[in-house]
Amino acid sequence: MTDTEQILELYNKMYNAMIDKDRAALESVHDDSFMLIHMTGMRQPKEVYINSIMDGTLNYYSAKHEDMQVEINGDSAVLVGKSRVTAAVFGGGKHTWRLQLRFRLVKKNGEWRFALASASTY
């Protein structure tokens, strides 16, 4: 499997884990240094982000992936994924958003992991 294929698979695995509230899978796809920057500018480090999914602060129901662009430079990469995501977050109602996540990835010991994500709409 190419690096690009591995990264695209990681993106799918991440969304499935978010929907299924699969802590082990979420832990495995995110580097320990991971930080999510929400559309509001709020920053969540890995553990806070995963706990927010587990406790229902962030509820994901479905994701339909529309576009994924990958650029690789050695052991780092950038993935921009555009997906229609149905979610209920921070106590709000269930809605479908056109969510764009821009990821910085790192490759350690032959495995790609998400290190940084920045959320916006498209």
C-alpha positions as a LaTeX table, in Angstrom:
\begin{tabular}{lrrr}
\hline
Residue & $x$ (\AA) & $y$ (\AA) & $z$ (\AA) \\
\hline
Met1 & 0.00 & 0.00 & 0.00 \\
Thr2 & 1.36 & 3.43 & $-0.93$ \\
Asp3 & 1.73 & 6.25 & 1.59 \\
Thr4 & $-1.19$ & 8.06 & $-0.03$ \\
Glu5 & $-3.39$ & 4.96 & 0.27 \\
Gln6 & $-2.36$ & 4.54 & 3.92 \\
Ile7 & $-3.28$ & 8.16 & 4.68 \\
Leu8 & $-6.66$ & 7.88 & 2.96 \\
Glu9 & $-7.35$ & 4.68 & 4.88 \\
Leu10 & $-6.42$ & 6.48 & 8.11 \\
Tyr11 & $-8.96$ & 9.22 & 7.30 \\
Asn12 & $-11.70$ & 6.64 & 6.84 \\
Lys13 & $-10.65$ & 4.79 & 9.99 \\
Met14 & $-10.77$ & 8.04 & 11.98 \\
Tyr15 & $-14.31$ & 8.86 & 10.89 \\
Asn16 & $-15.52$ & 5.31 & 11.57 \\
Ala17 & $-13.96$ & 5.50 & 15.04 \\
Met18 & $-15.62$ & 8.87 & 15.71 \\
Ile19 & $-19.02$ & 7.48 & 14.70 \\
Asp20 & $-18.54$ & 4.22 & 16.64 \\
Lys21 & $-16.99$ & 5.97 & 19.68 \\
Asp22 & $-14.06$ & 3.55 & 19.39 \\
Arg23 & $-11.45$ & 4.88 & 21.82 \\
Ala24 & $-8.74$ & 2.38 & 20.85 \\
Ala25 & $-9.02$ & 3.27 & 17.16 \\
Leu26 & $-9.03$ & 7.00 & 17.94 \\
Glu27 & $-5.92$ & 6.57 & 20.08 \\
Ser28 & $-4.19$ & 4.68 & 17.26 \\
Val29 & $-4.82$ & 7.19 & 14.45 \\
His30 & $-3.79$ & 10.30 & 16.41 \\
Asp31 & $-0.22$ & 11.04 & 17.44 \\
Asp32 & 0.30 & 11.87 & 21.11 \\
Ser33 & 1.05 & 15.45 & 20.03 \\
Phe34 & $-2.32$ & 15.76 & 18.25 \\
Met35 & $-4.23$ & 19.04 & 18.49 \\
Leu36 & $-7.62$ & 19.84 & 16.96 \\
Ile37 & $-8.38$ & 23.46 & 16.18 \\
His38 & $-12.15$ & 23.88 & 15.94 \\
Met39 & $-13.86$ & 26.41 & 13.66 \\
Thr40 & $-14.30$ & 28.63 & 16.72 \\
Gly41 & $-10.54$ & 28.63 & 17.33 \\
Met42 & $-10.88$ & 26.41 & 20.41 \\
Arg43 & $-7.97$ & 23.99 & 20.72 \\
Gln44 & $-8.32$ & 20.45 & 22.00 \\
Pro45 & $-5.31$ & 18.22 & 22.63 \\
Lys46 & $-5.64$ & 14.53 & 21.84 \\
Glu47 & $-6.95$ & 13.29 & 25.19 \\
Val48 & $-9.49$ & 16.11 & 25.60 \\
Tyr49 & $-10.70$ & 15.59 & 22.03 \\
Ile50 & $-11.12$ & 11.83 & 22.44 \\
Asn51 & $-12.82$ & 12.27 & 25.83 \\
Ser52 & $-15.26$ & 14.73 & 24.20 \\
Ile53 & $-16.25$ & 12.04 & 21.71 \\
Met54 & $-16.55$ & 9.40 & 24.42 \\
Asp55 & $-18.69$ & 11.56 & 26.75 \\
Gly56 & $-21.06$ & 12.76 & 24.01 \\
Thr57 & $-19.89$ & 16.37 & 23.84 \\
Leu58 & $-19.03$ & 15.55 & 20.21 \\
Asn59 & $-21.48$ & 13.11 & 18.60 \\
Tyr60 & $-20.85$ & 11.96 & 15.04 \\
Tyr61 & $-23.51$ & 10.00 & 13.14 \\
Ser62 & $-22.32$ & 9.76 & 9.54 \\
Ala63 & $-19.76$ & 11.07 & 7.08 \\
Lys64 & $-19.86$ & 11.08 & 3.30 \\
His65 & $-16.41$ & 11.84 & 1.92 \\
Glu66 & $-16.40$ & 14.09 & $-1.12$ \\
Asp67 & $-12.76$ & 15.01 & $-1.71$ \\
Met68 & $-9.40$ & 14.11 & $-0.21$ \\
Gln69 & $-6.12$ & 15.66 & $-1.31$ \\
Val70 & $-2.79$ & 14.36 & 0.00 \\
Glu71 & 0.68 & 15.93 & $-0.26$ \\
Ile72 & 3.62 & 13.95 & 1.11 \\
Asn73 & 7.08 & 15.27 & 1.92 \\
Gly74 & 9.23 & 12.54 & 3.47 \\
Asp75 & 7.86 & 11.61 & 6.89 \\
Ser76 & 5.34 & 14.45 & 6.97 \\
Ala77 & 2.19 & 14.99 & 4.96 \\
Val78 & $-0.83$ & 17.22 & 4.58 \\
Leu79 & $-4.32$ & 15.85 & 3.97 \\
Val80 & $-7.27$ & 18.08 & 3.19 \\
Gly81 & $-10.48$ & 16.12 & 3.51 \\
Lys82 & $-13.92$ & 17.42 & 2.62 \\
Ser83 & $-16.86$ & 15.45 & 3.96 \\
Arg84 & $-20.55$ & 15.96 & 4.63 \\
Val85 & $-20.70$ & 15.16 & 8.33 \\
Thr86 & $-23.84$ & 14.66 & 10.39 \\
Ala87 & $-23.15$ & 15.51 & 14.02 \\
Ala88 & $-24.47$ & 17.09 & 17.20 \\
Val89 & $-21.75$ & 18.98 & 19.02 \\
Phe90 & $-21.47$ & 20.99 & 22.23 \\
Gly91 & $-25.15$ & 20.50 & 23.09 \\
Gly92 & $-26.46$ & 21.70 & 19.74 \\
Gly93 & $-28.92$ & 19.86 & 17.54 \\
Lys94 & $-28.10$ & 17.24 & 14.94 \\
His95 & $-27.07$ & 18.87 & 11.64 \\
Thr96 & $-25.14$ & 18.02 & 8.51 \\
Trp97 & $-22.11$ & 20.19 & 7.81 \\
Arg98 & $-19.78$ & 20.47 & 4.86 \\
Leu99 & $-16.72$ & 19.93 & 7.04 \\
Gln100 & $-13.19$ & 20.44 & 5.82 \\
Leu101 & $-10.38$ & 19.11 & 7.96 \\
Arg102 & $-6.81$ & 20.07 & 7.13 \\
Phe103 & $-4.44$ & 17.60 & 8.74 \\
Arg104 & $-0.72$ & 17.58 & 9.29 \\
Leu105 & 0.49 & 14.00 & 9.57 \\
Val106 & 3.71 & 12.46 & 10.81 \\
Lys107 & 5.17 & 9.07 & 9.98 \\
Lys108 & 6.82 & 7.32 & 12.92 \\
Asn109 & 8.09 & 3.75 & 12.87 \\
Gly110 & 6.50 & 3.31 & 9.45 \\
Glu111 & 3.02 & 4.38 & 10.63 \\
Trp112 & 1.15 & 7.55 & 9.69 \\
Arg113 & $-0.63$ & 9.46 & 12.47 \\
Phe114 & $-2.59$ & 12.71 & 12.61 \\
Ala115 & $-0.60$ & 15.41 & 14.43 \\
Leu116 & $-2.72$ & 18.51 & 13.84 \\
Ala117 & $-6.19$ & 19.16 & 12.45 \\
Ser118 & $-7.85$ & 22.45 & 11.61 \\
Ala119 & $-11.61$ & 22.46 & 10.98 \\
Ser120 & $-13.54$ & 24.74 & 8.67 \\
Thr121 & $-16.49$ & 24.53 & 6.30 \\
Tyr122 & $-16.41$ & 24.48 & 2.52 \\
\hline
\end{tabular}
